[in-house]
Amino acid sequence: MAEARSAVAEPRVHYIEEGRDAKKDFFRAFRKSLFRRFFRFRNQLWNGLWPASLWNLGAAVASLSVLLVGDWDVFKPITTRLWWTGDLLHIHTGIPFYLRVLLVSTSVGILSFIALLYIRRYLLRILLGYRGWMYEAPRTQSASTIVWALLVRLVSGYRPATFSYQKSLPRMPVPPLKTTLKELIKSLKPLYGENSEEIRKLKQQSKEFERGLGQKLQRILVLKSWWDDNWVTGWWDKYVYLANRSPLPINSNWYCLDQSYYKPPTKPLARAAVAVYLYLEWRQKILREQLAPIVIRNTIPLCMAQYGKVFSSTRVPKEDCDQFVHYDSTESRHLLVIREGVHYKLDIFDVNGSFLSPESFEKQFNWIVEDAERNKDNYTDYEKSVSALTGIERVEWAKIRQDYFSQGVNSESLEAVDKAVMVVGDKKEHYV
């Protein structure tokens, strides 16, 4: 499709510099890569140790070392067991005393730290399974809820990162089979009638299902809940969201407004530039896990898993079931800007690897608006309506994508669309 080449072009917004130093570019990219790897390693280490921390390990090793060196009579039972553990770990008695103390205290400290880590993590998961707080107003909580909240704060670690709570959240419980069947029939009564023939048949079939195949399927579901954080998530995403073959507008897509009472700005491009810059700052906080997790009443954490999919994500149409794709920050480094039906690819980083400033974004948006105005008559309505394909039936869009966007420049253009951090649409029409 020739219109794809015109509508989704390589960025006309770029930097022209002469005399670029290749060595500086290499070291700049290398430094950027090191920073990215550092943040990822730090976050993995921090989340892997949370709710404990390395300070807990250091305190344990230091305390055990003091006990072994002091060798006080009152702590003899403890030090004896520590020396016995050292012998069990084959720490030779002929090495210098202080080195042996360090090896024994470090070994026992690490084992104790790991045990403490998992005890706190699973204890926090058990505590967060309590739901009594949902039915009590904040100022009229019962004594049991207050004690529970204190225990949660005591067991929780300090300074949690964005995804620190994920491994401590309670798993989605599996409701009893009898309850599931009862609620299913209850939900269908408004459709068929309280005492209709269909409801009577469903009640009979539910009894047969409960006595037969239902028991086996229930056991399989319980087993699945043991290794999945949420046993329903995969099925919900696939069958409720991705398997829907209807067009996305109205049926699936959602939108939000930045304020309740909108007043058109006098400088919309400046407003868009500031909004984009703030969104990108928020995205960077998510990537570096510097965004504080949402905690209700300073006690109950919420799942933050969806925050990792807000940006650089796309829904790829397939004939049977769509595919959700999320791109890494190393691949997704540009915006998709749409003006007059023409698509522009705009890099979000400058030559130094830093975000463009709001002023730079505004200049780039102004250039895009001017370029689109100059060239709008050079494209047909068909060429400027390629994005409308995303609003048709998913099966039809999947076939068109396979036939016309699977190779060549069309494939490269669509890849630039898919990998965009987000889409910025600039419309000049007025709606009542």
DRENGU-600346 format. One record per residue (C-alpha): x, y, z; residue in three letters. Coordinates in steps of 0.1 Angstrom, whole numbers, always signed. Example, Ala and Ser with C-alpha at 12.3 -4.5 7.8 and 13.67 -1.06 7.14 Angstrom:
<rec x="+123" y="-45" z="+78" residuo="ALA"/>
<rec x="+137" y="-11" z="+71" residuo="SER"/>
This chain:
<rec x="+0" y="+0" z="+0" residuo="MET"/>
<rec x="+16" y="+32" z="-12" residuo="ALA"/>
<rec x="-4" y="+53" z="+12" residuo="GLU"/>
<rec x="+14" y="+37" z="+42" residuo="ALA"/>
<rec x="+47" y="+49" z="+29" residuo="ARG"/>
<rec x="+34" y="+85" z="+27" residuo="SER"/>
<rec x="+13" y="+85" z="+59" residuo="ALA"/>
<rec x="+39" y="+69" z="+82" residuo="VAL"/>
<rec x="+72" y="+84" z="+71" residuo="ALA"/>
<rec x="+106" y="+85" z="+88" residuo="GLU"/>
<rec x="+108" y="+115" z="+110" residuo="PRO"/>
<rec x="+112" y="+148" z="+93" residuo="ARG"/>
<rec x="+120" y="+163" z="+127" residuo="VAL"/>
<rec x="+156" y="+156" z="+133" residuo="HIS"/>
<rec x="+189" y="+172" z="+144" residuo="TYR"/>
<rec x="+215" y="+183" z="+118" residuo="ILE"/>
<rec x="+250" y="+186" z="+132" residuo="GLU"/>
<rec x="+283" y="+187" z="+115" residuo="GLU"/>
<rec x="+316" y="+175" z="+129" residuo="GLY"/>
<rec x="+300" y="+149" z="+153" residuo="ARG"/>
<rec x="+326" y="+131" z="+173" residuo="ASP"/>
<rec x="+321" y="+93" z="+169" residuo="ALA"/>
<rec x="+341" y="+85" z="+201" residuo="LYS"/>
<rec x="+320" y="+109" z="+222" residuo="LYS"/>
<rec x="+288" y="+93" z="+208" residuo="ASP"/>
<rec x="+301" y="+58" z="+216" residuo="PHE"/>
<rec x="+311" y="+67" z="+252" residuo="PHE"/>
<rec x="+278" y="+86" z="+256" residuo="ARG"/>
<rec x="+258" y="+55" z="+245" residuo="ALA"/>
<rec x="+280" y="+32" z="+267" residuo="PHE"/>
<rec x="+274" y="+54" z="+297" residuo="ARG"/>
<rec x="+237" y="+54" z="+291" residuo="LYS"/>
<rec x="+237" y="+17" z="+288" residuo="SER"/>
<rec x="+256" y="+14" z="+321" residuo="LEU"/>
<rec x="+230" y="+36" z="+339" residuo="PHE"/>
<rec x="+202" y="+15" z="+325" residuo="ARG"/>
<rec x="+218" y="-17" z="+336" residuo="ARG"/>
<rec x="+226" y="-2" z="+370" residuo="PHE"/>
<rec x="+190" y="+8" z="+377" residuo="PHE"/>
<rec x="+176" y="-26" z="+365" residuo="ARG"/>
<rec x="+201" y="-45" z="+387" residuo="PHE"/>
<rec x="+194" y="-23" z="+417" residuo="ARG"/>
<rec x="+157" y="-27" z="+413" residuo="ASN"/>
<rec x="+159" y="-65" z="+409" residuo="GLN"/>
<rec x="+182" y="-67" z="+440" residuo="LEU"/>
<rec x="+160" y="-44" z="+461" residuo="TRP"/>
<rec x="+127" y="-61" z="+451" residuo="ASN"/>
<rec x="+143" y="-95" z="+456" residuo="GLY"/>
<rec x="+153" y="-87" z="+492" residuo="LEU"/>
<rec x="+122" y="-67" z="+501" residuo="TRP"/>
<rec x="+106" y="-65" z="+528" residuo="PRO"/>
<rec x="+141" y="-72" z="+542" residuo="ALA"/>
<rec x="+171" y="-52" z="+532" residuo="SER"/>
<rec x="+209" y="-54" z="+531" residuo="LEU"/>
<rec x="+210" y="-34" z="+564" residuo="TRP"/>
<rec x="+192" y="-64" z="+580" residuo="ASN"/>
<rec x="+220" y="-87" z="+568" residuo="LEU"/>
<rec x="+247" y="-63" z="+579" residuo="GLY"/>
<rec x="+231" y="-60" z="+614" residuo="ALA"/>
<rec x="+228" y="-98" z="+617" residuo="ALA"/>
<rec x="+265" y="-104" z="+607" residuo="VAL"/>
<rec x="+277" y="-76" z="+630" residuo="ALA"/>
<rec x="+256" y="-89" z="+660" residuo="SER"/>
<rec x="+268" y="-125" z="+655" residuo="LEU"/>
<rec x="+304" y="-113" z="+652" residuo="SER"/>
<rec x="+301" y="-94" z="+685" residuo="VAL"/>
<rec x="+287" y="-125" z="+703" residuo="LEU"/>
<rec x="+315" y="-147" z="+690" residuo="LEU"/>
<rec x="+343" y="-123" z="+699" residuo="VAL"/>
<rec x="+328" y="-113" z="+733" residuo="GLY"/>
<rec x="+322" y="-150" z="+743" residuo="ASP"/>
<rec x="+301" y="-139" z="+773" residuo="TRP"/>
<rec x="+289" y="-167" z="+796" residuo="ASP"/>
<rec x="+253" y="-156" z="+794" residuo="VAL"/>
<rec x="+253" y="-162" z="+756" residuo="PHE"/>
<rec x="+273" y="-195" z="+758" residuo="LYS"/>
<rec x="+244" y="-216" z="+744" residuo="PRO"/>
<rec x="+242" y="-193" z="+713" residuo="ILE"/>
<rec x="+279" y="-191" z="+706" residuo="THR"/>
<rec x="+283" y="-229" z="+711" residuo="THR"/>
<rec x="+257" y="-235" z="+684" residuo="ARG"/>
<rec x="+273" y="-209" z="+662" residuo="LEU"/>
<rec x="+307" y="-226" z="+664" residuo="TRP"/>
<rec x="+290" y="-260" z="+658" residuo="TRP"/>
<rec x="+274" y="-245" z="+627" residuo="THR"/>
<rec x="+309" y="-234" z="+616" residuo="GLY"/>
<rec x="+322" y="-270" z="+620" residuo="ASP"/>
<rec x="+292" y="-283" z="+601" residuo="LEU"/>
<rec x="+301" y="-259" z="+572" residuo="LEU"/>
<rec x="+337" y="-272" z="+573" residuo="HIS"/>
<rec x="+352" y="-239" z="+584" residuo="ILE"/>
<rec x="+387" y="-250" z="+594" residuo="HIS"/>
<rec x="+397" y="-243" z="+630" residuo="THR"/>
<rec x="+433" y="-236" z="+620" residuo="GLY"/>
<rec x="+426" y="-203" z="+603" residuo="ILE"/>
<rec x="+431" y="-170" z="+622" residuo="PRO"/>
<rec x="+405" y="-165" z="+649" residuo="PHE"/>
<rec x="+390" y="-132" z="+636" residuo="TYR"/>
<rec x="+388" y="-146" z="+600" residuo="LEU"/>
<rec x="+370" y="-177" z="+614" residuo="ARG"/>
<rec x="+346" y="-154" z="+633" residuo="VAL"/>
<rec x="+339" y="-134" z="+601" residuo="LEU"/>
<rec x="+332" y="-166" z="+581" residuo="LEU"/>
<rec x="+310" y="-182" z="+607" residuo="VAL"/>
<rec x="+290" y="-150" z="+614" residuo="SER"/>
<rec x="+286" y="-143" z="+577" residuo="THR"/>
<rec x="+275" y="-178" z="+568" residuo="SER"/>
<rec x="+250" y="-180" z="+597" residuo="VAL"/>
<rec x="+239" y="-144" z="+590" residuo="GLY"/>
<rec x="+231" y="-151" z="+554" residuo="ILE"/>
<rec x="+211" y="-182" z="+563" residuo="LEU"/>
<rec x="+192" y="-163" z="+590" residuo="SER"/>
<rec x="+186" y="-134" z="+566" residuo="PHE"/>
<rec x="+171" y="-157" z="+540" residuo="ILE"/>
<rec x="+149" y="-173" z="+566" residuo="ALA"/>
<rec x="+138" y="-138" z="+579" residuo="LEU"/>
<rec x="+132" y="-126" z="+543" residuo="LEU"/>
<rec x="+107" y="-154" z="+535" residuo="TYR"/>
<rec x="+91" y="-154" z="+569" residuo="ILE"/>
<rec x="+83" y="-117" z="+566" residuo="ARG"/>
<rec x="+72" y="-120" z="+530" residuo="ARG"/>
<rec x="+48" y="-148" z="+536" residuo="TYR"/>
<rec x="+36" y="-133" z="+569" residuo="LEU"/>
<rec x="+28" y="-101" z="+550" residuo="LEU"/>
<rec x="+9" y="-121" z="+524" residuo="ARG"/>
<rec x="-11" y="-137" z="+551" residuo="ILE"/>
<rec x="-18" y="-104" z="+568" residuo="LEU"/>
<rec x="-29" y="-87" z="+536" residuo="LEU"/>
<rec x="-54" y="-114" z="+531" residuo="GLY"/>
<rec x="-75" y="-99" z="+559" residuo="TYR"/>
<rec x="-106" y="-80" z="+545" residuo="ARG"/>
<rec x="-123" y="-68" z="+576" residuo="GLY"/>
<rec x="-109" y="-33" z="+570" residuo="TRP"/>
<rec x="-131" y="-29" z="+539" residuo="MET"/>
<rec x="-163" y="-28" z="+560" residuo="TYR"/>
<rec x="-151" y="-3" z="+586" residuo="GLU"/>
<rec x="-149" y="+35" z="+583" residuo="ALA"/>
<rec x="-113" y="+49" z="+589" residuo="PRO"/>
<rec x="-124" y="+66" z="+621" residuo="ARG"/>
<rec x="-144" y="+38" z="+636" residuo="THR"/>
<rec x="-121" y="+8" z="+632" residuo="GLN"/>
<rec x="-123" y="-21" z="+655" residuo="SER"/>
<rec x="-94" y="-31" z="+678" residuo="ALA"/>
<rec x="-86" y="-62" z="+657" residuo="SER"/>
<rec x="-83" y="-40" z="+626" residuo="THR"/>
<rec x="-60" y="-16" z="+644" residuo="ILE"/>
<rec x="-38" y="-44" z="+656" residuo="VAL"/>
<rec x="-38" y="-59" z="+621" residuo="TRP"/>
<rec x="-27" y="-26" z="+606" residuo="ALA"/>
<rec x="+1" y="-22" z="+631" residuo="LEU"/>
<rec x="+14" y="-57" z="+623" residuo="LEU"/>
<rec x="+13" y="-50" z="+586" residuo="VAL"/>
<rec x="+34" y="-18" z="+591" residuo="ARG"/>
<rec x="+58" y="-37" z="+614" residuo="LEU"/>
<rec x="+63" y="-66" z="+589" residuo="VAL"/>
<rec x="+65" y="-43" z="+558" residuo="SER"/>
<rec x="+99" y="-30" z="+548" residuo="GLY"/>
<rec x="+108" y="+7" z="+544" residuo="TYR"/>
<rec x="+110" y="+27" z="+513" residuo="ARG"/>
<rec x="+93" y="+2" z="+489" residuo="PRO"/>
<rec x="+100" y="+6" z="+452" residuo="ALA"/>
<rec x="+72" y="+6" z="+426" residuo="THR"/>
<rec x="+70" y="-31" z="+424" residuo="PHE"/>
<rec x="+84" y="-41" z="+458" residuo="SER"/>
<rec x="+50" y="-53" z="+471" residuo="TYR"/>
<rec x="+43" y="-76" z="+442" residuo="GLN"/>
<rec x="+58" y="-108" z="+457" residuo="LYS"/>
<rec x="+40" y="-102" z="+490" residuo="SER"/>
<rec x="+5" y="-96" z="+477" residuo="LEU"/>
<rec x="-21" y="-123" z="+485" residuo="PRO"/>
<rec x="-30" y="-146" z="+457" residuo="ARG"/>
<rec x="-64" y="-146" z="+441" residuo="MET"/>
<rec x="-85" y="-171" z="+461" residuo="PRO"/>
<rec x="-105" y="-198" z="+442" residuo="VAL"/>
<rec x="-142" y="-197" z="+453" residuo="PRO"/>
<rec x="-158" y="-230" z="+462" residuo="PRO"/>
<rec x="-174" y="-248" z="+433" residuo="LEU"/>
<rec x="-209" y="-247" z="+449" residuo="LYS"/>
<rec x="-206" y="-209" z="+453" residuo="THR"/>
<rec x="-196" y="-204" z="+417" residuo="THR"/>
<rec x="-225" y="-224" z="+404" residuo="LEU"/>
<rec x="-249" y="-206" z="+427" residuo="LYS"/>
<rec x="-237" y="-171" z="+417" residuo="GLU"/>
<rec x="-238" y="-181" z="+380" residuo="LEU"/>
<rec x="-275" y="-191" z="+382" residuo="ILE"/>
<rec x="-283" y="-160" z="+402" residuo="LYS"/>
<rec x="-267" y="-138" z="+375" residuo="SER"/>
<rec x="-288" y="-154" z="+348" residuo="LEU"/>
<rec x="-322" y="-151" z="+366" residuo="LYS"/>
<rec x="-328" y="-115" z="+353" residuo="PRO"/>
<rec x="-323" y="-127" z="+318" residuo="LEU"/>
<rec x="-345" y="-159" z="+318" residuo="TYR"/>
<rec x="-369" y="-152" z="+347" residuo="GLY"/>
<rec x="-370" y="-164" z="+383" residuo="GLU"/>
<rec x="-388" y="-197" z="+377" residuo="ASN"/>
<rec x="-383" y="-202" z="+340" residuo="SER"/>
<rec x="-377" y="-235" z="+323" residuo="GLU"/>
<rec x="-341" y="-224" z="+314" residuo="GLU"/>
<rec x="-333" y="-217" z="+351" residuo="ILE"/>
<rec x="-347" y="-251" z="+361" residuo="ARG"/>
<rec x="-325" y="-268" z="+335" residuo="LYS"/>
<rec x="-295" y="-249" z="+346" residuo="LEU"/>
<rec x="-300" y="-259" z="+382" residuo="LYS"/>
<rec x="-302" y="-296" z="+372" residuo="GLN"/>
<rec x="-271" y="-293" z="+351" residuo="GLN"/>
<rec x="-252" y="-275" z="+378" residuo="SER"/>
<rec x="-260" y="-304" z="+402" residuo="LYS"/>
<rec x="-247" y="-329" z="+377" residuo="GLU"/>
<rec x="-216" y="-308" z="+370" residuo="PHE"/>
<rec x="-209" y="-304" z="+407" residuo="GLU"/>
<rec x="-210" y="-342" z="+413" residuo="ARG"/>
<rec x="-190" y="-351" z="+382" residuo="GLY"/>
<rec x="-165" y="-331" z="+361" residuo="LEU"/>
<rec x="-167" y="-300" z="+382" residuo="GLY"/>
<rec x="-148" y="-316" z="+411" residuo="GLN"/>
<rec x="-118" y="-325" z="+388" residuo="LYS"/>
<rec x="-118" y="-290" z="+372" residuo="LEU"/>
<rec x="-120" y="-274" z="+406" residuo="GLN"/>
<rec x="-89" y="-293" z="+418" residuo="ARG"/>
<rec x="-70" y="-282" z="+386" residuo="ILE"/>
<rec x="-80" y="-246" z="+392" residuo="LEU"/>
<rec x="-68" y="-248" z="+428" residuo="VAL"/>
<rec x="-34" y="-261" z="+416" residuo="LEU"/>
<rec x="-32" y="-233" z="+390" residuo="LYS"/>
<rec x="-38" y="-207" z="+418" residuo="SER"/>
<rec x="-8" y="-220" z="+437" residuo="TRP"/>
<rec x="+18" y="-210" z="+410" residuo="TRP"/>
<rec x="-1" y="-180" z="+394" residuo="ASP"/>
<rec x="-3" y="-147" z="+413" residuo="ASP"/>
<rec x="-38" y="-143" z="+398" residuo="ASN"/>
<rec x="-53" y="-174" z="+382" residuo="TRP"/>
<rec x="-79" y="-154" z="+364" residuo="VAL"/>
<rec x="-56" y="-127" z="+347" residuo="THR"/>
<rec x="-45" y="-148" z="+317" residuo="GLY"/>
<rec x="-80" y="-160" z="+309" residuo="TRP"/>
<rec x="-95" y="-125" z="+314" residuo="TRP"/>
<rec x="-69" y="-108" z="+292" residuo="ASP"/>
<rec x="-73" y="-135" z="+265" residuo="LYS"/>
<rec x="-110" y="-142" z="+264" residuo="TYR"/>
<rec x="-126" y="-110" z="+276" residuo="VAL"/>
<rec x="-101" y="-85" z="+261" residuo="TYR"/>
<rec x="-79" y="-99" z="+233" residuo="LEU"/>
<rec x="-103" y="-124" z="+218" residuo="ALA"/>
<rec x="-131" y="-98" z="+212" residuo="ASN"/>
<rec x="-134" y="-95" z="+175" residuo="ARG"/>
<rec x="-154" y="-62" z="+176" residuo="SER"/>
<rec x="-139" y="-29" z="+166" residuo="PRO"/>
<rec x="-119" y="-13" z="+194" residuo="LEU"/>
<rec x="-136" y="+22" z="+195" residuo="PRO"/>
<rec x="-165" y="+22" z="+219" residuo="ILE"/>
<rec x="-163" y="-15" z="+225" residuo="ASN"/>
<rec x="-129" y="-17" z="+241" residuo="SER"/>
<rec x="-109" y="+15" z="+240" residuo="ASN"/>
<rec x="-112" y="+40" z="+268" residuo="TRP"/>
<rec x="-100" y="+76" z="+273" residuo="TYR"/>
<rec x="-96" y="+101" z="+301" residuo="CYS"/>
<rec x="-96" y="+139" z="+305" residuo="LEU"/>
<rec x="-71" y="+159" z="+324" residuo="ASP"/>
<rec x="-97" y="+181" z="+339" residuo="GLN"/>
<rec x="-135" y="+182" z="+344" residuo="SER"/>
<rec x="-142" y="+216" z="+330" residuo="TYR"/>
<rec x="-121" y="+220" z="+299" residuo="TYR"/>
<rec x="-111" y="+255" z="+287" residuo="LYS"/>
<rec x="-93" y="+256" z="+253" residuo="PRO"/>
<rec x="-58" y="+270" z="+258" residuo="PRO"/>
<rec x="-45" y="+299" z="+237" residuo="THR"/>
<rec x="-13" y="+279" z="+230" residuo="LYS"/>
<rec x="-23" y="+242" z="+226" residuo="PRO"/>
<rec x="+11" y="+231" z="+213" residuo="LEU"/>
<rec x="+28" y="+245" z="+244" residuo="ALA"/>
<rec x="+3" y="+227" z="+266" residuo="ARG"/>
<rec x="+8" y="+195" z="+246" residuo="ALA"/>
<rec x="+46" y="+199" z="+250" residuo="ALA"/>
<rec x="+44" y="+202" z="+288" residuo="VAL"/>
<rec x="+20" y="+173" z="+290" residuo="ALA"/>
<rec x="+43" y="+151" z="+270" residuo="VAL"/>
<rec x="+73" y="+160" z="+290" residuo="TYR"/>
<rec x="+55" y="+153" z="+323" residuo="LEU"/>
<rec x="+42" y="+119" z="+309" residuo="TYR"/>
<rec x="+78" y="+110" z="+300" residuo="LEU"/>
<rec x="+91" y="+120" z="+334" residuo="GLU"/>
<rec x="+64" y="+98" z="+349" residuo="TRP"/>
<rec x="+74" y="+69" z="+326" residuo="ARG"/>
<rec x="+110" y="+73" z="+337" residuo="GLN"/>
<rec x="+100" y="+70" z="+373" residuo="LYS"/>
<rec x="+82" y="+38" z="+365" residuo="ILE"/>
<rec x="+112" y="+23" z="+346" residuo="LEU"/>
<rec x="+135" y="+32" z="+375" residuo="ARG"/>
<rec x="+109" y="+21" z="+400" residuo="GLU"/>
<rec x="+111" y="+55" z="+417" residuo="GLN"/>
<rec x="+73" y="+59" z="+417" residuo="LEU"/>
<rec x="+59" y="+52" z="+452" residuo="ALA"/>
<rec x="+34" y="+23" z="+452" residuo="PRO"/>
<rec x="-2" y="+31" z="+459" residuo="ILE"/>
<rec x="-10" y="+23" z="+495" residuo="VAL"/>
<rec x="-45" y="+27" z="+510" residuo="ILE"/>
<rec x="-46" y="+43" z="+545" residuo="ARG"/>
<rec x="-8" y="+41" z="+546" residuo="ASN"/>
<rec x="-12" y="+4" z="+552" residuo="THR"/>
<rec x="-28" y="-17" z="+523" residuo="ILE"/>
<rec x="-7" y="-18" z="+491" residuo="PRO"/>
<rec x="-24" y="-22" z="+457" residuo="LEU"/>
<rec x="-10" y="-42" z="+428" residuo="CYS"/>
<rec x="+12" y="-21" z="+405" residuo="MET"/>
<rec x="+17" y="-46" z="+377" residuo="ALA"/>
<rec x="-3" y="-27" z="+351" residuo="GLN"/>
<rec x="+19" y="+4" z="+355" residuo="TYR"/>
<rec x="+47" y="-14" z="+336" residuo="GLY"/>
<rec x="+24" y="-17" z="+306" residuo="LYS"/>
<rec x="+11" y="+19" z="+303" residuo="VAL"/>
<rec x="+37" y="+30" z="+278" residuo="PHE"/>
<rec x="+53" y="+14" z="+248" residuo="SER"/>
<rec x="+25" y="-12" z="+245" residuo="SER"/>
<rec x="+3" y="-21" z="+216" residuo="THR"/>
<rec x="-24" y="-46" z="+207" residuo="ARG"/>
<rec x="-15" y="-65" z="+175" residuo="VAL"/>
<rec x="-45" y="-78" z="+155" residuo="PRO"/>
<rec x="-47" y="-115" z="+148" residuo="LYS"/>
<rec x="-74" y="-135" z="+132" residuo="GLU"/>
<rec x="-83" y="-157" z="+162" residuo="ASP"/>
<rec x="-71" y="-137" z="+192" residuo="CYS"/>
<rec x="-51" y="-104" z="+193" residuo="ASP"/>
<rec x="-16" y="-103" z="+208" residuo="GLN"/>
<rec x="-5" y="-78" z="+235" residuo="PHE"/>
<rec x="+31" y="-66" z="+229" residuo="VAL"/>
<rec x="+51" y="-45" z="+252" residuo="HIS"/>
<rec x="+84" y="-30" z="+240" residuo="TYR"/>
<rec x="+115" y="-25" z="+261" residuo="ASP"/>
<rec x="+127" y="+11" z="+267" residuo="SER"/>
<rec x="+158" y="+3" z="+246" residuo="THR"/>
<rec x="+135" y="-2" z="+215" residuo="GLU"/>
<rec x="+108" y="+23" z="+223" residuo="SER"/>
<rec x="+124" y="+58" z="+221" residuo="ARG"/>
<rec x="+101" y="+79" z="+201" residuo="HIS"/>
<rec x="+66" y="+95" z="+199" residuo="LEU"/>
<rec x="+41" y="+91" z="+172" residuo="LEU"/>
<rec x="+26" y="+125" z="+163" residuo="VAL"/>
<rec x="-5" y="+127" z="+140" residuo="ILE"/>
<rec x="-14" y="+159" z="+122" residuo="ARG"/>
<rec x="-37" y="+162" z="+92" residuo="GLU"/>
<rec x="-37" y="+124" z="+89" residuo="GLY"/>
<rec x="+1" y="+124" z="+85" residuo="VAL"/>
<rec x="+21" y="+104" z="+110" residuo="HIS"/>
<rec x="+55" y="+117" z="+123" residuo="TYR"/>
<rec x="+81" y="+98" z="+143" residuo="LYS"/>
<rec x="+96" y="+122" z="+169" residuo="LEU"/>
<rec x="+126" y="+110" z="+190" residuo="ASP"/>
<rec x="+122" y="+119" z="+227" residuo="ILE"/>
<rec x="+159" y="+120" z="+234" residuo="PHE"/>
<rec x="+185" y="+146" z="+223" residuo="ASP"/>
<rec x="+221" y="+138" z="+212" residuo="VAL"/>
<rec x="+232" y="+136" z="+248" residuo="ASN"/>
<rec x="+206" y="+109" z="+257" residuo="GLY"/>
<rec x="+184" y="+133" z="+278" residuo="SER"/>
<rec x="+147" y="+141" z="+273" residuo="PHE"/>
<rec x="+139" y="+169" z="+251" residuo="LEU"/>
<rec x="+128" y="+200" z="+271" residuo="SER"/>
<rec x="+92" y="+213" z="+269" residuo="PRO"/>
<rec x="+105" y="+241" z="+248" residuo="GLU"/>
<rec x="+121" y="+217" z="+223" residuo="SER"/>
<rec x="+89" y="+196" z="+222" residuo="PHE"/>
<rec x="+70" y="+228" z="+214" residuo="GLU"/>
<rec x="+93" y="+237" z="+186" residuo="LYS"/>
<rec x="+91" y="+203" z="+171" residuo="GLN"/>
<rec x="+53" y="+203" z="+173" residuo="PHE"/>
<rec x="+52" y="+237" z="+156" residuo="ASN"/>
<rec x="+74" y="+223" z="+128" residuo="TRP"/>
<rec x="+51" y="+193" z="+124" residuo="ILE"/>
<rec x="+20" y="+215" z="+122" residuo="VAL"/>
<rec x="+36" y="+238" z="+96" residuo="GLU"/>
<rec x="+49" y="+208" z="+76" residuo="ASP"/>
<rec x="+15" y="+191" z="+77" residuo="ALA"/>
<rec x="-2" y="+223" z="+65" residuo="GLU"/>
<rec x="+22" y="+227" z="+36" residuo="ARG"/>
<rec x="+19" y="+191" z="+25" residuo="ASN"/>
<rec x="-17" y="+182" z="+33" residuo="LYS"/>
<rec x="-28" y="+186" z="-3" residuo="ASP"/>
<rec x="-1" y="+162" z="-15" residuo="ASN"/>
<rec x="-19" y="+133" z="+1" residuo="TYR"/>
<rec x="-53" y="+118" z="-8" residuo="THR"/>
<rec x="-80" y="+112" z="+18" residuo="ASP"/>
<rec x="-71" y="+75" z="+15" residuo="TYR"/>
<rec x="-35" y="+81" z="+23" residuo="GLU"/>
<rec x="-44" y="+102" z="+54" residuo="LYS"/>
<rec x="-69" y="+76" z="+67" residuo="SER"/>
<rec x="-46" y="+46" z="+72" residuo="VAL"/>
<rec x="-51" y="+48" z="+110" residuo="SER"/>
<rec x="-88" y="+42" z="+105" residuo="ALA"/>
<rec x="-79" y="+5" z="+98" residuo="LEU"/>
<rec x="-75" y="+1" z="+136" residuo="THR"/>
<rec x="-113" y="+9" z="+139" residuo="GLY"/>
<rec x="-126" y="-19" z="+118" residuo="ILE"/>
<rec x="-134" y="-56" z="+127" residuo="GLU"/>
<rec x="-103" y="-72" z="+142" residuo="ARG"/>
<rec x="-103" y="-102" z="+118" residuo="VAL"/>
<rec x="-105" y="-79" z="+87" residuo="GLU"/>
<rec x="-77" y="-57" z="+101" residuo="TRP"/>
<rec x="-55" y="-87" z="+108" residuo="ALA"/>
<rec x="-59" y="-99" z="+72" residuo="LYS"/>
<rec x="-51" y="-65" z="+58" residuo="ILE"/>
<rec x="-21" y="-62" z="+81" residuo="ARG"/>
<rec x="-8" y="-96" z="+70" residuo="GLN"/>
<rec x="-13" y="-89" z="+33" residuo="ASP"/>
<rec x="-1" y="-53" z="+31" residuo="TYR"/>
<rec x="+20" y="-46" z="+61" residuo="PHE"/>
<rec x="+42" y="-77" z="+66" residuo="SER"/>
<rec x="+72" y="-67" z="+46" residuo="GLN"/>
<rec x="+91" y="-38" z="+30" residuo="GLY"/>
<rec x="+87" y="-2" z="+39" residuo="VAL"/>
<rec x="+51" y="-8" z="+50" residuo="ASN"/>
<rec x="+63" y="-32" z="+77" residuo="SER"/>
<rec x="+90" y="-8" z="+88" residuo="GLU"/>
<rec x="+65" y="+20" z="+90" residuo="SER"/>
<rec x="+40" y="+0" z="+110" residuo="LEU"/>
<rec x="+68" y="-11" z="+133" residuo="GLU"/>
<rec x="+76" y="+25" z="+141" residuo="ALA"/>
<rec x="+39" y="+30" z="+150" residuo="VAL"/>
<rec x="+39" y="-1" z="+172" residuo="ASP"/>
<rec x="+71" y="+8" z="+191" residuo="LYS"/>
<rec x="+61" y="+44" z="+199" residuo="ALA"/>
<rec x="+61" y="+54" z="+236" residuo="VAL"/>
<rec x="+27" y="+69" z="+230" residuo="MET"/>
<rec x="+6" y="+87" z="+203" residuo="VAL"/>
<rec x="+0" y="+125" z="+203" residuo="VAL"/>
<rec x="-29" y="+135" z="+182" residuo="GLY"/>
<rec x="-32" y="+172" z="+171" residuo="ASP"/>
<rec x="-67" y="+180" z="+157" residuo="LYS"/>
<rec x="-79" y="+214" z="+146" residuo="LYS"/>
<rec x="-115" y="+205" z="+143" residuo="GLU"/>
<rec x="-140" y="+219" z="+168" residuo="HIS"/>
<rec x="-166" y="+196" z="+183" residuo="TYR"/>
<rec x="-198" y="+207" z="+200" residuo="VAL"/>
